[in-house]
């Protein structure tokens, strides 16, 4: 046993197979190969790889087929034109007819909503005719022809339902399908109004805005359960924006002198019980409608006070001849000279004249001069 252990120790101590040592400063030989020989071998391998890569690239170029042997030049240009159409700025105010037509031909989503004027519709139809695509021409003409040539509302409604089933039943995501469905619902609403009250104020095929104006004028206080009458229900069914609803209602109520109804439409109670303006309209638009319908000065002054910017409030008060608001702002600014000049422009012995005179005598005001 001791002899075997001794022989084994002698083998390891006398063996030429030495282990690798990191602390050796001499040129180490790993598996019989020196470091210099390893670097030389690596350089030869790199040169050979570059040569083979260059050779393969040359062969690939030689075996590549010409582009137009695979696809025709005309088809290639059409694909490039279609790709470029994706870069069209979607924020452009008016889309060119050829761009809309290209979307139709390529089966991409499109909208005809912007083509409202006769000139724009004619330009789009001309582009469709020049393209020679029958489907594009039919899309432009079919619905318009049905609406224009059918006078009987019941017959028109039947044709619209047939058009919806024939052309849009399989395209639920098409924007025009939503438009047609909304138009059918609006026509049904107008026919229900006609059956209940044959009023010439609302002719058939009236726009959604005209229909809303009629509903606000004649049925504003109708409960929402009357689906065919209530303006709020009409707005909900046709996705009328709150801004448009408030604007039309404001115009109707201002024309009728319903100032209390306008307050209920635009004002709400704050936390402390004070009145707070809550509307989707700009205050300038509200004041303009009120002024055009000869609203009392107290009504104009009430809404002018909701303008936080003092300079803006002063400018509008002068335009609307709300003298009390103008005088109050001059007092708040402490500008005595400007107030005296403004009083001189007022009608003598008028209510506003005496109000300005009283303001000039206020003891607690710190005047600039």
C-alpha positions, 0 to 999 in steps of 0.5 A: 500500500505504501509502495503504491502511494510512493509510486504515485507521488513520484509520477506527479512530481516527475511528470512533464505535464505541468499545470497552467500557472497565471503567475508565470511571466514567461511565455506559457505553452498550453498543450504544446502551443505558444502564445505567439503561435496561437496569434499567428494561427488566428490571423490566418483564420481571419484572413481566410474568413474574409476571403470566403465572405467576399467570394460568397457576396460576389456569387450572391450578386451574380445570382440575384435576379432583376427586380422587373423580371419578378414584378412589372414596373407598373405594379411596382409603381402602384405599390410605391404610390400606395405606400406613400399614401400612408404618409399623408398627414391626417390633420390636413383640413381637406383631403384631396379627392385622389387620396380618398379615391385611392383609399376606396380602390385599395379597400382602406378605411375612408370617409366622405363626410368632408365632401359637403359642397357641390364643388367638392362632390363634383371633384370627387365624382370626376376623379372616380369616373376618370379612374374607371372603377365602377364600384367607386362611382356607385359609392358616390352616386347610389345613396344620393340618387335614392334620397334625391329621387324618392319623394314619398318618405315611406318609400324612401325609408324602405329603399334606405333599409334595402340599401343598408341590407344590400351594401352595408350588412357585411361592413359593420365597421364602415363609417358610411354604414354608421352614417346610413343607420343614423340617417334612417333613425333621423328620418324615422324620428321626423316621420313620427313628429309629422304623424303627431303634429303636421308642422311645416317648421320641420320638413322631411330630410331636415338636418340633425341641427334643424331637427334639434332646433325644432325639438328644443323649440317645441318639445324641450319640456317633454319627458324623456320617455317620449322617445320620438319627441324629447330633444335630449333623447334625440341628442343621445341617439345621434351622438350630438355633442354637448356643445352643439346641444347647449348652443342650439338650446341657448339660441332657441331660449334667447329668441323666446326670451327664456332667461330663466331657462338659460340660467338653468341650462348654463348655471349650477350651484357651487359648494357654498350655494353660489352660482357657478358657470358650467358649460361647454361653450365659450363665454364670448359665444354665450354673450354674443347670443344674448346680446344679439337677442336683446338680453336685458343688461342685468343678464349680460352683467351676470355672465360678464362677471364669470370672466376672470381676466379683468382686461378681457371683461372690460373689453367685452363690457365696452362692446356690449355697452354694459356701463355698470361693469365698466365703472366697477372695473375702473373703481377696482383699478383705482383709475379716477381720471379714466372714470371721469373721462368715461362718465363724460361720454355717458348720457347726462342724467341717465342711470349709468351717469349717476352710478359713475358719479356716485362711484367717484365719491366713494370714500374707501377707494384709493385712487391713483390720482 
